[in-house]
Amino acid sequence: MKRLILLILICLPIAASAQTDHMAPLIKKYSTFKDCSTVVLSKEMLNSMYADTGINSMQAISVEDPSLLNILKNDIEKFIDGYALLMSVNSDGTNVEIYRVEQYYKSEKTGKRESFDDYIIIAISSTEGVVIRLTGDNIKLEDATSLISI
């Protein structure tokens, strides 16, 4: 968990691109709190760091203020509505859950219905919490978990 937080803090100054999606309000909300960090990485940045993962974007929220953890949990419960739980692990007081949903959109290029993978990874202990959203094409679960060092 500490390596993940370190990754987020290192990438924070580099990540300046915004996403227009339903997690953007949460990123904006938690970026205003003390002891919270947010990061948004674009496809270009991810490709330069991790080639051939299929991941197009990464958004993360790290909360190190225990008094905000219940707020984070409530916000995330609303966010993951419609996602399927793939994995849940409780180890040493940290609960890690991975959710997935396949999102659909109409391609501007072809006019056809296209899809992409959307993963939500949540790790919450009694003192800190991290939420990561990964989107992309044909993301393999092992690529997603190796990227965030679970």
N, C-alpha and C positions, 0 to 999 in steps of 0.2 A: 504494500500500500504506500509506503514511503517513497519507493522508486517512482510510482505513478504520480504522486504529488510533485516530486522533483521534476519529472518530465513536463508536467503542466506548467510549473513555474518557469522552467527554462524556455518553453515554447511561447509563453505568454507575450513577451515583447515582440516576437516574430509574427504572431497571428493577429492580423488586423482586419481580415475580411469578415463580412457579415453574411449570415444565412437568412433567407426569407422563408422561414418555416415555423412550425408550431413550438419549437424549443427556443427560438430567438427571444421571446419575452422572459423565459426563465434565465437565460444567459444575461440579459439586461438587468433583471431583478437582482441576481446574486452578485453581479459585478459591482453593485453599489454598497454591499455589506463589507464591514471589516472582517478579517479572518476568512474571507472567501476569495477564491480565484476562479476565473473562467478562461477558457481557451477555445478558439475556433481555428481549425486548420483546413485549408483548401486542398483540392485534389492535387494541385501543382506542388504544394509543400509536402504532402504525404508521399507523392511519387518520388520526390527527391530524397526522402528519408527512407522509404520502404517501397521498393519497386515491386510491381506485380502482385499486389494484395487485392486489387479490385475495390479498395476503399476510396471513395470520392470525397468524403468529408468526415471530420471528427469534431465534435463539440463536447466540452467537458465542464463540469462544475465541481469544485472542491470546496467543502465546508469544514473549517477547523474550529468552529464555535459550537460547542455542544448545545447551547440554547437555541440554535437554528435548526437542529436535526429534525425535530418534529415538523417544522414548517417545510423543510426539504422533502421529508417523507410524504406529506400531504400533497405537495406540488407534483411529485413524481407519480403518486398513485393516480392522479387525474391524467397525467401525461401518458402512462402505459396502458390506458384503457384500449382494448382491441389488440394488444400485443400478446403473443403466446409465450408462456414461460418455458424456456429451454433447460435451464439449470438453476438450482438453488443449493448453495453450500454455506454451512455455518461452521466457521473454524476460528478458535481462539477469540470468540466474542464478535467477530466480524461476519456479517451476513452478506454474501455475494449472490446476486441474481442476474441472469442473462435472459433477455426477452428478444423476440424477433417478430417482425411483421413484413410482409411483402407489400410494398406500396405501388400504386399504379398511376400512370399519367399518359397523356396523349402527346406523342412526339411531334414537335414542330417541324422536323425535317421530313418525316415519313407520313405523318398523320395517323399512324397506327398506335394502338395501345401498347405501351412499354411498361416494364416493371423494374424495381430496384429493391435491394435488401435494406432493411432498417433494423439495426440492433441497438438495444439499450442495455448497458451494463451498470449495475448498481452495487456499490460496496459501502456498507454502513456499519460502523461500530458504535460504541457508547460515546466516543469523543470526536469522531470525524466521519465524513461521508463524501463519496465521490460518485458522480453520475456521468457516464460517457455515452454519447450517441454516435454510432458509426453508420454511414450510408454508403452504398456502392452497388456494383454489379457483381453478382456471383461471389459474394464474400464467403470465405470459408471460416468456420468457427475458430479453427486453430490460428488463422491469420489475425482475427480479431483479438483473441486472447493473448497471442504473442506480442502484438502491438502495444498492449497496455500492461504487459508483464503480470498477468494473474497467475 
